Amino acid sequence: MYNDALLDTPAAATLPETAGAAAWPQHHNLSAEQLANDHFIQRDGITFAGTHLIIDLWGADGLEELERMERALRDCVAAARATLLHIHLHHFTPSYGISGVAVLAESHISVHTWPERNYAAFDIFMCGDAQPHKAVAVLEAAFAPTRSKVTEIRRGVVGHE
């Protein structure tokens, strides 16, 4: 069954309601060690915030099934070695399309589906050691598209601010 609850993980902890904005870490108050641990990636001599994949699935099946979508998102998170904080899915009527997001410690996976056109748009952005490309095969296995297109964008390239 569809579960919209936060997972019981340390990363899913929230601040007390009475803490207010002053309790949130402020960039100017972070130590040098905290700033160095910002989870930027270094690959091919380039430093950047993270990898953003735009995935189009055409001729896909089961795009109206909430349970299948939730399972696919959870499997994507596991394959990418990311940390799930929360999943929220919304089911539209009468088309039964789904829009939703898996919020990750490393960023997010979002989805929008058009079952009447057998089309799904996924957006995967991950930083740190996560491996977002591994989620593509999971989505293809879950929804069996006849055609898929993946576009990669490196976000936050240092030196191109």
C-alpha positions in Angstrom: 0.0 0.0 0.0 1.1 3.6 -0.7 3.0 5.0 2.3 3.4 8.8 2.5 5.3 8.8 5.9 8.8 9.9 6.6 11.2 7.1 6.9 12.7 6.4 10.3 16.2 7.5 9.5 18.5 10.0 11.3 18.5 12.1 8.1 14.7 12.5 8.4 14.9 14.2 11.7 13.3 17.6 12.0 13.8 20.6 14.2 11.4 21.3 17.0 8.6 23.6 16.0 9.8 26.1 18.6 13.3 26.3 17.2 12.5 28.9 14.5 14.8 30.0 11.7 17.6 30.8 14.1 18.2 27.1 14.7 18.9 26.4 11.0 22.6 26.4 10.1 23.7 29.7 8.5 26.5 29.6 5.9 28.5 32.3 7.6 28.4 30.2 10.9 29.8 27.0 9.4 33.2 25.8 10.3 35.9 25.2 7.6 35.4 21.4 8.1 31.6 21.8 7.5 32.2 23.9 4.4 34.7 21.3 3.0 32.0 18.6 3.4 29.6 20.3 1.0 29.2 17.1 -1.1 30.4 18.7 -4.4 31.7 16.2 -6.9 35.0 16.1 -8.6 35.0 14.1 -11.9 37.1 14.5 -15.0 39.0 17.4 -13.4 35.7 19.3 -12.9 34.1 20.3 -9.6 30.4 20.6 -9.5 27.3 20.4 -7.2 25.7 17.3 -8.7 24.4 15.3 -11.7 21.0 16.2 -13.0 19.3 13.6 -15.3 16.3 14.4 -17.4 14.6 11.2 -18.4 11.8 10.8 -20.9 10.1 7.4 -21.2 7.8 6.8 -24.2 5.6 3.7 -24.7 5.7 3.0 -21.0 3.3 0.8 -19.0 1.8 1.1 -15.5 2.2 4.9 -15.3 -1.1 5.2 -13.4 -0.2 2.7 -10.7 0.7 4.3 -7.4 2.2 1.2 -5.8 4.4 0.5 -8.9 5.6 4.1 -8.9 6.4 4.1 -5.2 8.3 0.8 -5.6 10.2 2.1 -8.6 11.2 5.3 -6.8 12.4 3.3 -3.7 14.4 0.9 -6.0 15.9 3.9 -7.8 17.1 5.3 -4.5 18.6 2.0 -3.5 20.3 1.5 -6.8 21.8 5.0 -6.7 23.0 4.5 -3.1 21.1 7.6 -2.0 19.2 8.3 1.2 15.4 8.5 1.1 13.9 11.1 3.3 10.3 11.2 2.0 8.1 10.2 -0.9 4.9 12.1 -1.9 2.8 11.0 -4.8 -0.4 12.6 -6.1 -2.8 10.7 -8.3 -4.8 12.8 -10.8 -8.3 12.0 -12.2 -9.7 11.4 -14.7 -6.4 10.6 -16.5 -4.9 8.9 -13.5 -1.5 10.5 -14.1 0.9 10.7 -11.2 3.1 13.6 -10.1 5.4 13.2 -7.2 8.8 13.5 -5.6 11.2 11.4 -3.6 13.1 13.9 -1.4 16.6 12.6 -0.8 19.5 13.7 1.4 21.4 14.0 -1.9 18.6 16.0 -3.5 15.5 14.5 -5.3 13.8 12.4 -7.9 10.6 13.8 -9.4 8.0 12.3 -11.7 5.1 13.4 -13.9 3.2 10.9 -16.0 0.7 11.0 -18.8 -0.7 7.4 -18.9 -3.1 8.3 -21.8 0.1 9.0 -23.9 2.2 6.3 -22.2 4.8 9.0 -21.4 6.7 9.8 -18.2 9.1 12.6 -17.3 11.6 11.9 -14.5 14.0 14.4 -13.1 16.9 13.0 -11.0 19.3 15.3 -9.2 21.9 13.9 -6.9 25.1 15.2 -5.3 27.9 13.5 -3.3 28.6 9.8 -3.8 25.2 8.9 -5.1 25.1 7.3 -8.6 22.0 8.6 -10.4 22.7 6.9 -13.7 22.0 3.5 -12.0 18.3 4.6 -11.5 17.8 4.7 -15.3 17.8 0.9 -15.6 15.5 0.6 -12.7 12.9 2.9 -14.4 13.2 1.1 -17.7 12.7 -2.3 -15.9 9.7 -0.9 -13.9 7.8 0.7 -16.8 9.1 -1.1 -19.9 9.2 1.9 -22.3 9.7 1.3 -26.0 11.9 4.4 -26.1 13.8 6.4 -23.5 16.0 9.5 -23.7 18.4 10.6 -20.9 20.0 14.1 -20.8 22.7 14.8 -18.3 23.5 18.2 -16.9 26.3 19.0 -14.4 24.8 21.5 -12.0 26.9 24.1 -10.1 30.1 23.8 -12.1 32.8 25.6 -10.0 34.4 28.4 -12.0 31.2 29.0 -14.1 29.3 30.9 -11.4 
